Amino acid sequence: MVMVEPTAEEREVHRHHRHSWMTAVPLLTFVVILYVVLASAGCDFTLTRFSITVPSGGVWQITVGDALLTIALFVLFVEILKSTRTGGSSVVDHALSMIVFVVCIILFLVWDKAATSLFFLIMLTTLIDVIAGFSVTIRAARRDYSVGGDN
């Protein structure tokens, strides 16, 4: 008995795209909200939470602000991966990312607790998210358009 694998044309492709409202919400929103909550509660972002002695003998002191910025950078990476999606939800995601960036600018300029280097760097991650999202989308659209053209 010989078993034959179906060819690519014969295989049925089932794609179920389940998108909830959470997939459209920029994850950096939660980082900004976390900053606002901690700053409103009077958190000292320069407070050392723990120290690590590195092999050189130096002591690396990790502050609350360092931890929050690290979280923001990891979330930015995930947001850049999310920006590679195509479809209608990506447009909503880009628009919401722009809104988060604008809110950050307003907070930075108006709220005294947001006038810090830490918040500025978080605001910068939201700007990079906006620029990367639009850049990746435009690049993907150009590639898709050139594949279908008569080149």
N, C-alpha and C positions, 0 to 999 in steps of 0.2 A: 504494500500500500504506500503510495507516494502522497505526501502532504504538500500542497502548494500554498504559499503565502499570497494573499490578495495584493494586487498592485495598488499603487497610490490612488489611481482613479476609481478602483472598485471599493476601497474602504470608505465607510461612512464616517464623516467627521461630525461629532456632536460637540458643539461649543455652547455652553451655558454661561452667559455672562451675568452674574448676579452682582449688581452694584448697589450698595447701600449709600445713604447720605454721608456715611463716615468716610467713604473712599474719596469723596470730593472735597472734604474739609482738609485744608493744609495742616499737616502735623505740627508745623512751627507755631500754629495758633496756641497749642497746648503749652509750648515753651514760654511764649509771651504771657499767657495767663498765669503760669507758674511763677514767673518773675513778678508780675503784678501782685499776686497773692502774698508772696514772700516779702516783697518790699512794703506792702500795706501793713503787714504784720510786724514790721520793724526788724526784719532779718538783717544781720550784718554779713554781707557777702564776702567780706575779707576775713571772716573768722575761719581759722584752720580747723578742719574737721578731723583729719588724721595726717600722720607723717609716715613716709616710707624712706628707709635708708637704702640708697642705691649702692651698687658695688664700688663706686669710687670713694665712698665714705660720706658723700654729701647727703643732706636730708631734704627730700622733696616734700614740701608742705602743700597739701591739697585743701583749698578753701571751698566754701559753698559756691562762690562765683565760678571757680574753675570747674566744679562738677556740673553746674548748670550750662556753662559754655560747651563742655564736652558733650552733654546731652543734645544741645542745639546742633552741634556739628554732625553727630550721628543721624539726627532727624533730617538735617539738610541732605545727607547722602540718600536717605530713603525717599525724600521728596524729588531728588534728581532722577532716581530710578522710576518714580511714579510719572514723571514728566515724559517718559518714553512711550506712554500709552497713547493711542490715537482714539479718536471718536469724540462724541459730544461731551462726555464727562470731562475730558481734558481741558476743554475750553472753560468750563465752569471752575475747574481746579485752578487754572491760571488766573481767572478773574478774582477768585477768592484769595489767592496768594497776593495779588496786587492790593486787595483791600487790607490784608494783614500788614503789608508793608506800609501803607498809608496810615493805618492806625498807629504803627510803631513810630512813624515820623511825628505824628501829632503828640503822642505820649512823650516822646523825647523833648519836644519843644515846649510843651505846656506843663507837664507834671515834673516837679522838682526831684522826685525819687527815681525818675527815669533818666535823669541827666547824669548818667554814669558811663564809664568806659565799658562796663559789662553790658549794659543795655544797648549801647551803641553797637557793640559787636553782634549782639542778638539781632538788632535791626539790620545790620549788614548781611547776616545770614538770610534774612527774609528778602533782601534785595537780590542776593545771589540766586535764591530760589526763583524769583520772578524772571530774572534775566535768563537763567538756565532753562526754565520751563519754556519760555518763548523761543529761545534759540534752538532747543532740541526739537520742538514742534515744527518750526520753519524748516530746519534741516531735513527732518523726516518727510515733510510734505514735498520738498524739492526732489528728494530721492525717489519718492513714489511717483511723482509727476514725470521724472526723466525715464523711469523704467517703462512707462506706458507710451512714451513719445516715439517719434520716427527717427531716432538718432542713428 
